Amino acid sequence: MNQTAKMENPYTRGMAAFVANLRYEDIPEEVRARIKLLLLDTLGCGIYGSLPAHSKILIRTMAKVDESKACAVWGTRNRLSAPHAALVNGSMTQGFELDSMHSRAIMHIGSETVPALVAAAEVKPGISGKKFLAAAVAGYEIGPRVGLCMGQGHLAQGWHCGTKGVYSSAASAASAFGLSEEQTVHALGIAGTQAAGLMAAQFGSMVKRMHAGRAAQSGLYGALLAEEGYTGIQNVFESDYGGYCTTFSRSKDRFDMNELTKGLGKEFETMRDSLKFYSCAASNHATLDAVRMIRDRHPFKVEDVEKITAYASYLVLEHVGWKYNPIGLTAAQMNLPFCVATLLLEGDVFVKQFTEDVVHNPARIALADKVEVIEDPAVTAKGAGSRYEVRVEVRLKDGSVHEQHVEAARGSDKKFASEAEVMDKFRKLVSNVLPASQVEQIGETVLKLEKLDDASSLAKMLALA
């Protein structure tokens, strides 16, 4: 009996078996339809993400050290090696707080998965649209289960979602390459040892955007190396000493490995991913919806506001409920009080509302100081599925108080968007970068991806001619 057969790794191997054996025909029709919308949204966020200054720095820096031309940098004429393209495209996709979010797993699956998958299609031409879709689903199924395994405490301890995203990207690339179960075990093990991402990055750094890109890059490395016979940690989840679960939870009891394979192939976490229609942290969205509803029902002016209180879960309080400090655009988009102020002053919280000059805007800061986030223990007690639930109270200077309870934000898995809404968001973003004809070509191709003979042709559409 060889060493691999002796290895106690039922969860790692169970996930690898799912990835290696998943076929397009195995995927329910509703999941096939959903993954295409998620892909379209992710690509739109990534292409638009080529515009911000932090993306241009990253592109410029990588071009200085990488003269390869294998893969496109979306929305530009630049080309890089596959790992660097995954890094840059993933960072750009997460680059403006518009990419999808799995609320229970607390991760941005799209920005961590799709850039690695597109790069895989470019370096290995001939991957069909059906195989591409199956590979995408593999990533959207594996990553969230790692998040569910680690629980909400993973974020509370200070780890960002890139620590889980490495498994999504590794699974997706491994599936696209057609790796065996054994090779996929190693791909996951190689990716897992590269897991990283610190939540302190949200308080004013550009590097927060790069966590998703690094996850995409690390997962792609895992699949590329495993295909050539390079070995990884075979029991990356199960190992008591230095394994992913024990190390990142700093315990032996604050995780649940059963979640890694629970319902795998039967219950699809792909259906629980959520879209963003506000350009800010997902933890802000339910509050913004509530404020919008209150104002629609009872119109009021900014100068009428005495205080706004959001009663939310402990994790929302910790994640976005801190007092605003004008130290960068990232912090502005993460902070709930500042985003509420933006909505009230600007009427929306989308890309045009967040330029570098707004960080120090006196009016927004003054209004943000009137917004407070308070933990509601009852919401916290409901657990991960209700993490974003909120009750908002708007108190006006005339003494009136107006309340709104929101269980789930617009675009969430409980209120998912229509194809028309996803396409509208895609057009609004990508028309800032690419010609209208190219925007429509990408949209049509993704929505009919199962008919595509070679997914590398989609990758060519994502760049400037």
JOVENRA-V189311 format. One record per pair of residues at least 6 apart in sequence whose ideal C-beta (glycine too) atoms are under 6 Angstrom apart, sorted by the first residue. I is the first residue (numbers start at 1). J is the second residue. Records with the same first field share a line. If there is no record, write none. Layout:
I: J, J
This chain:
7: 234, 235
8: 238
9: 234, 235, 238
11: 237, 257, 260, 261
12: 185, 188, 235, 236, 237
13: 185
14: 261
15: 142
16: 181, 184, 185
17: 181
18: 264, 265
19: 138, 171, 174, 175, 184
20: 180, 181, 184
22: 134, 138
23: 134
24: 130, 133, 134
27: 137
31: 268, 270
34: 270, 271
35: 133, 136, 137, 270
36: 446, 447, 449
37: 422
38: 100, 110, 273
39: 446
40: 422, 426, 446
41: 100, 275, 422
42: 93, 110, 114
44: 426, 429, 430
45: 93, 98, 99
46: 74, 89, 92, 93
47: 74, 75, 430, 433
48: 429
49: 55, 92, 93, 95, 96
50: 75, 76, 92
52: 95
54: 206, 209
55: 92, 95
58: 88, 91
59: 73, 78, 88
62: 80, 84, 88
66: 80, 81, 84
68: 80, 81
69: 79
70: 81, 82, 123
71: 82, 85, 119, 122
72: 79, 459, 462, 463
73: 88
74: 89, 462
75: 433
76: 464
77: 464
82: 119, 123
83: 217, 220
85: 119
86: 115, 116, 119, 216, 217, 220
87: 213, 217
89: 115
90: 111, 115, 212, 213, 216
91: 209, 210, 213
93: 99, 111
94: 108, 111, 209, 212
95: 209
96: 279
97: 279, 280, 333
98: 276, 279
99: 108, 110, 111
100: 110, 273, 275
101: 108, 274, 282
102: 109, 144, 273
103: 274, 387, 388
104: 384, 385
105: 144, 147, 148
106: 147, 155, 161
107: 143, 147, 161, 164, 165
108: 161, 212
109: 140, 143, 168, 273
111: 212
112: 165, 168, 169, 212, 215, 216
113: 139, 168, 169, 172
115: 216
116: 169, 172, 173, 216, 219, 220
117: 135, 136, 172, 176
118: 459
119: 220
120: 173, 176
121: 127, 455, 456, 459
122: 456, 459
125: 454, 456
126: 454
127: 176, 455
129: 449, 450, 452, 455
130: 450
132: 455
133: 449
135: 172, 175, 176
137: 270
138: 171, 172, 175
139: 168, 171, 172
140: 270
141: 269
142: 167, 168, 171
143: 164, 165, 167, 168
144: 269
145: 259, 260
146: 164, 167
147: 164
148: 259
149: 255, 256, 257, 259, 260
150: 255
152: 315, 384
153: 254
158: 199
160: 197, 199, 211
162: 197, 211, 212, 214, 215
163: 195, 197
165: 215
166: 191, 194, 195, 215, 218, 219
169: 215, 216, 219
170: 187, 188, 191, 219, 222, 223
173: 219, 220, 223
174: 184, 187, 223
177: 223, 227
179: 227
183: 226
185: 234
186: 226, 231, 232
187: 222, 223, 226
188: 236
189: 232, 233, 234, 236
190: 222, 225, 232
191: 218, 219, 222
192: 236, 244
193: 233
194: 218
197: 211
201: 207, 208
202: 208, 334
203: 331
204: 327, 328, 330, 331
208: 330
236: 244
237: 244, 245
240: 246
245: 255
246: 252
249: 255
272: 413
274: 411, 412, 413
275: 411, 417
277: 410, 411
278: 285, 288, 349
279: 350, 351, 354
280: 333, 339, 349
281: 320, 334
283: 316, 319, 320
284: 320, 336, 339
285: 409
286: 388, 390, 406, 409
287: 310, 336, 390, 392
288: 343, 349
289: 406, 409, 410
290: 392, 404, 406
291: 340, 343
293: 404
294: 394, 402, 404
298: 402
300: 396
302: 344
304: 396, 397
305: 370
306: 395, 396, 397
307: 370, 395
308: 371, 394
309: 372, 393
310: 373, 390, 392
311: 374, 376, 391
312: 373, 390
313: 379, 380, 387
314: 375, 380
315: 387
317: 373, 375
320: 334, 336
321: 336, 373
324: 335, 337, 338, 368
326: 359, 360
329: 356, 359
332: 338, 359
333: 354
336: 373
337: 368, 371
338: 368
339: 349
340: 371
341: 364, 367, 368
342: 349, 353
343: 349
346: 353
379: 386, 389
389: 407
390: 406
391: 405
392: 404
393: 403
394: 402
395: 401
408: 414, 415
411: 417
423: 443
426: 443
427: 439
430: 439
431: 439
441: 461
442: 461
445: 458
